[in-house]
Amino acid sequence: MDVGSGRLYAAVAAGGFRRYATYRAATVAGVFTNTVFGVILVYTYLALWDEKPHLGGYDQAQAVTYVWLGQCLYATLAIQGGGAEKDLMERIRTGEIAVDLYRPADLQLWWLAGDVGRALFQMLGRGVVPFVFGAVFFPMALPTEAGRWAAFVVTLLLATLVSFAIRYLAALSVFWLMDGMGVNQVLMVTGIFFSGMVLPLNAFPGVFGEIVRVLPWAAQIQMPADVLMGETDPLGAFVFQAAWAVVLLGAGRLMQSAATRRVVVQGG
């Protein structure tokens, strides 16, 4: 990627940030909603951990930390969908994707850049406040070492790539399905459950637990949480997340090539 291309995608990312920054009322509502749900989940987790201490290898403070991190990353990583893939699906359905294909820019990188800008705003605008609220009013297992926080930031960057790659694949399926409604439902269910949004993946027992912990969704919340709380080696987490990012982005590249080799534009 040359300097000119880098500036282009940086501008696209900045545009994605500004676009979501205009929805101030929605952001405030999102902060309130995430905080309220965080409180509900915290007390649910505390009751569960009272009955099953050290469930998933976490103590209560770690369980509380996991809850607030999930609320912080819920919109940031578009766990339930609603990121760049939503617009991309609509553009494929209406035929506006033809305009995107004529741009002098890579389709995948263009949408990735926009989604990174969206994720950054959602982190700062909607994710930080609930997390700080949790740290102030509940006991949390937060590190004091700068190195741990730095490793955590790396896991967030890699989680963003994995999240986008999953949703990009789902969006491209609309080239064949002609509609994204069913795909969005699948994204919502798999995102919430397999990312560990409902319950830490470490808490699932047996073979099922082993399976869900190696799926790509585990790179979104479980890996950043375990790195933040010192439950896993950061290098191992980086390798896990990067491997899935490469595999999924590569699959997206192949699927994009197949979809655009012979495009039949829908709509007017």
C-alpha atoms as one frame of an Amber mdcrd trajectory, in Angstrom:
protein
   0.000   0.000   0.000   1.516   3.359  -1.065   1.272   6.666   0.784  -1.620
   7.889  -1.363  -3.660   4.764  -0.675  -2.878   5.010   3.017  -4.205   8.567
   3.101  -7.336   7.494   1.228  -8.206   4.739   3.693  -7.343   7.001   6.629
  -9.819   9.529   5.228 -12.451   6.788   4.886 -11.850   5.772   8.521 -12.158
   9.401   9.627 -15.400   9.643   7.671 -16.734   6.562   9.446 -15.848   8.135
  12.798 -17.555  11.448  11.925 -20.654   9.722  10.598 -21.374   7.960  13.886
 -20.351  11.019  15.904 -23.339  12.891  14.453 -25.813  10.569  16.191 -25.427
  12.139  19.636 -28.844  11.196  21.012 -28.333   7.572  19.932 -24.906   7.567
  21.563 -26.270   8.862  24.870 -29.077   6.293  24.734 -26.527   3.588  23.994
 -24.365   4.576  26.955 -27.400   4.484  29.247 -28.567   1.120  27.882 -25.137
  -0.500  28.151 -24.722   0.768  31.704 -28.138  -0.487  32.834 -27.638  -3.887
  31.235 -24.170  -3.996  32.758 -25.594  -3.527  36.240 -28.211  -6.239  35.632
 -25.585  -8.657  34.332 -23.193  -7.910  37.187 -25.739  -8.873  39.825 -26.712
 -11.934  37.799 -23.055 -12.967  37.589 -22.502 -12.321  41.297 -25.425 -14.585
  42.164 -24.109 -17.264  39.799 -20.575 -17.018  41.182 -21.962 -17.276  44.728
 -23.393 -20.650  43.748 -20.399 -21.727  41.655 -17.244 -19.969  42.903 -14.406
 -19.701  40.376 -16.669 -20.677  37.487 -14.550 -20.757  34.350 -11.468 -20.066
  36.447 -12.631 -16.534  37.327 -13.179 -15.085  40.770 -16.021 -12.615  41.321
 -13.927  -9.529  40.554 -12.837 -11.072  37.271 -16.426 -12.000  36.428 -17.474
  -8.391  37.045 -14.603  -7.151  34.875 -15.720  -9.484  32.114 -19.245  -8.043
  32.231 -18.132  -4.439  31.891 -15.636  -5.271  29.155 -18.455  -6.951  27.244
 -20.597  -3.824  27.581 -17.652  -1.738  26.400 -17.076  -3.904  23.317 -20.695
  -4.683  22.453 -21.128  -1.796  20.011 -17.407  -1.380  19.321 -17.167  -4.827
  17.723 -20.782  -4.841  16.469 -21.309  -8.108  18.341 -24.962  -8.177  17.307
 -24.260  -6.769  13.854 -25.039  -3.267  12.680 -21.566  -2.260  11.503 -20.280
  -1.798   7.975 -21.921  -5.033   6.840 -25.402  -3.521   7.201 -24.699  -0.795
   4.641 -22.812  -3.180   2.380 -25.709  -5.644   2.323 -28.104  -2.856   1.382
 -25.839  -1.599  -1.391 -25.571  -5.101  -2.839 -29.358  -5.557  -2.637 -30.140
  -2.250  -4.364 -27.355  -2.438  -6.917 -25.458   0.560  -5.572 -22.486  -1.769
  -5.112 -21.715  -1.064  -8.782 -20.550   2.402  -7.728 -18.219   0.877  -5.130
 -16.715  -1.462  -7.710 -15.899   1.485  -9.970 -14.000   3.307  -7.229 -10.203
   3.337  -7.599  -9.925   1.590  -4.256  -9.944  -1.936  -2.928 -13.481  -2.928
  -1.931 -12.473  -4.870   1.176 -10.038  -2.247   2.463 -12.554   0.536   1.803
 -15.199  -1.092   3.979 -12.638  -2.160   6.582 -11.401   1.406   6.931 -14.929
   2.723   7.405 -15.677   0.047   9.993 -12.486   0.844  11.923 -13.599   4.474
  12.142 -17.017   3.351  13.383 -15.445   1.015  15.954 -13.157   3.749  17.284
 -16.073   6.111  17.815 -18.201   3.431  19.456 -15.340   2.608  21.815 -14.781
   6.226  22.834 -18.371   7.415  22.633 -20.289   4.430  23.931 -17.864   1.949
  25.477 -15.593   3.887  27.828 -18.296   5.395  30.066 -19.936   2.069  31.088
 -16.498   0.549  31.700 -15.418   3.467  33.912 -18.781   3.341  35.699 -18.170
  -0.334  36.460 -14.650   0.360  37.718 -15.926   3.081  40.055 -18.907   1.270
  41.572 -17.905  -2.405  41.473 -14.771  -4.388  42.403 -12.890  -5.163  39.182
  -9.698  -7.081  38.434  -7.807  -4.419  36.488  -4.054  -4.570  35.922  -1.620
  -1.976  37.187   1.164  -2.776  34.694   1.402  -0.612  31.571   2.579  -3.627
  29.576  -0.651  -5.503  30.264  -2.718  -2.538  29.107  -0.601  -2.246  25.958
  -1.140  -5.944  25.205  -4.858  -5.436  25.793  -4.949  -2.613  23.226  -3.314
  -4.936  20.670  -5.988  -7.568  21.318  -8.664  -4.924  20.716  -7.154  -4.038
  17.340  -7.004  -7.695  16.330 -10.540  -8.283  17.640 -11.738  -5.450  15.395
 -10.193  -7.149  12.361 -11.755 -10.512  13.205 -15.153  -8.922  13.831 -15.071
  -7.097  10.494 -13.892 -10.203   8.642 -16.822 -12.275   9.956 -19.357  -9.597
   9.069 -17.791  -8.938   5.654 -18.204 -12.593   4.716 -21.821 -12.442   5.818
 -22.429  -9.294   3.766 -20.938 -10.794   0.604 -23.383 -13.697   0.815 -26.088
 -11.238  -0.307 -24.570 -11.380  -3.802 -26.148 -14.827  -3.988 -29.012 -14.602
  -1.481 -30.264 -11.223  -2.749 -31.391 -10.273   0.775 -29.597  -9.918   4.093
 -32.444 -10.335   6.577 -31.754 -13.989   7.382 -28.001 -13.435   7.419 -28.422
 -10.597   9.920 -30.382 -12.886  12.215 -27.611 -15.496  12.056 -24.997 -12.820
  12.768 -26.941 -11.659  15.814 -27.368 -15.119  17.343 -23.844 -16.371  16.665
 -22.280 -13.072  17.673 -23.991 -12.857  21.035 -23.560 -16.514  21.976 -20.190
 -17.557  20.548 -18.366 -14.331  21.438 -19.060 -14.975  25.126 -21.364 -11.993
  25.474 -23.876 -13.998  27.494 -21.421 -16.081  29.532 -17.610 -16.395  29.420
 -16.605 -19.171  27.050 -14.339 -20.507  29.809 -17.490 -21.482  31.706 -18.698
 -23.932  29.062 -17.694 -27.484  30.038 -16.372 -30.469  28.127 -15.961 -30.842
  24.396 -18.455 -28.086  23.637 -16.398 -25.643  25.675 -13.222 -26.677  23.875
 -14.904 -26.110  20.513 -16.347 -22.657  21.227 -13.003 -21.456  22.580 -11.252
 -22.094  19.253 -13.910 -20.512  17.041 -13.193 -17.024  15.637 -15.815 -15.347
  17.850 -13.607 -16.149  20.856 -11.143 -13.574  19.513 -13.605 -10.755  20.142
 -14.308 -10.730  23.898 -12.763 -13.816  25.483  -9.206 -13.162  24.314  -9.104
  -9.444  25.228 -10.672 -10.243  28.622  -8.175 -12.980  29.438  -5.232 -10.803
  28.395  -6.516  -7.864  30.456  -6.943 -10.038  33.546  -3.713 -11.997  33.101
  -5.463 -15.323  32.440  -3.610 -16.074  29.214  -0.266 -15.375  27.581  -0.576
 -12.253  25.388   1.591 -13.718  22.629  -0.642 -16.769  22.377  -3.706 -14.527
  22.212  -2.103 -12.420  19.475  -1.322 -15.522  17.412  -4.861 -16.870  17.854
  -6.491 -13.593  16.835  -4.085 -12.837  13.998  -4.479 -16.337  12.564  -8.246
 -15.998  12.439  -7.971 -12.478  10.996  -5.726 -13.716   8.174  -7.914 -16.749
   7.448 -11.197 -14.826   7.460  -9.913 -11.793   5.552  -8.376 -14.170   3.018
 -11.693 -16.001   2.703 -13.389 -12.654   2.226 -10.941 -11.795  -0.528 -11.684
 -15.074  -2.325 -15.431 -14.677  -1.879 -15.231 -11.087  -3.117 -13.371 -12.239
  -6.207 -15.973 -14.910  -6.908 -18.853 -12.483  -6.346 -17.476  -9.721  -8.563
 -16.131 -11.892 -11.367 -19.505 -11.701 -13.039 -21.720  -9.183 -11.311 -25.435
  -9.010 -11.993 -26.496  -5.694 -10.518 -29.830  -5.708  -8.691 -32.189  -2.785
  -8.511 -32.493   0.135 -10.897
